[in-house]
Amino acid sequence: MEKELTTLAAPVATTTEASKASLPQENSNANERSAYRKQRWIFGLGGIALLAIILGISWWQSPAFRTYVEDVPPTFYYFLVAGFIFAMIDGAIGMSYGITSTTFSLSMGIPPASASTAVHISEILSCGIAGWMHQRMGNVNKKLFKILILPGIAGAVIGAYLLSSLEHYAMYTKPLVSLYTLILGTVILLRAIRAQRKKHVTKKIKKIGLLGFGGGFIDAIGGGGWGSIVLSSLIAGGRHPRFSLGTVKATRFFIAMLSSLTFITVLYHVHWDAVLGLVVGSAIASPIAARVSNKISAKTIMVAVAVIVILVSMKSIYSFVAKII
């Protein structure tokens, strides 16, 4: 009888020891996540403080800037609120800032090139911080980064130059961009519906350079999509999600910066009220989004965003077709 009891007790002891051994690893992961959230909060507040200092100095030292602020157009405040909301959405589900901002800009009458300019300039700071933090956490695959960065920049610059050159034909480019946002909205909706389904992948995607070029080009043309296109393709192709996310975030900074420089250089007129509104709104939202991102249903937000983007895009396309008819 004693031998039987000993035999039965052994597995229980083994299980207990295994669970104890796994506790340090779980605690380590929890501490890393906590440290990451605290760093996002600190850097977000630091960005807001830096922006406040710059604006304060400009206010006291530049009469022209003071006059401009006093005569700020109402659209600035619309985009400030919109930038805050879209950054909160992006913080909750990790995507959709570009597509929601572009859709909103087009609905406000901003031409496609100016809309994409505003989105990319407002993303430079947040993408730089996110990329740097992923680098510190070891989430950036250097080999993948090198393969993506040059084709991505080339595609982004070409796309930005092409869209800027067609600014005078905004009447025709706007419905095309709306068609693109309609497609992305549908993709987001399908992703939300299929969120619980697991995909089994056996082969890794090979043409990463071509993927980077296409992602950068479409991102510049449509005001967003680098993350949705490149990240989704890498993960669907069998790449590790954590390293794919970190690498895509790191390259996003350079895509946004080079796209913005191209737009500013080529465009004759930039809607700075929209740019500043998105920049300030997203900067304010960044630290808050980092705190509340885990308290909101990501699937619900994805469905809501997708429906709004689809409806607004369809309205824009319908208006264009109605004018032609």
Secondary structure as UniProt FT lines:
FT   HELIX           2..61
FT   HELIX           63..70
FT   HELIX           74..93
FT   HELIX           97..107
FT   TURN            108..109
FT   HELIX           112..136
FT   TURN            137..138
FT   HELIX           142..165
FT   HELIX           167..169
FT   HELIX           170..193
FT   TURN            194..196
FT   HELIX           208..222
FT   HELIX           227..231
FT   HELIX           232..236
FT   TURN            237..238
FT   HELIX           241..266
FT   HELIX           272..292
FT   HELIX           293..295
FT   HELIX           298..324
//
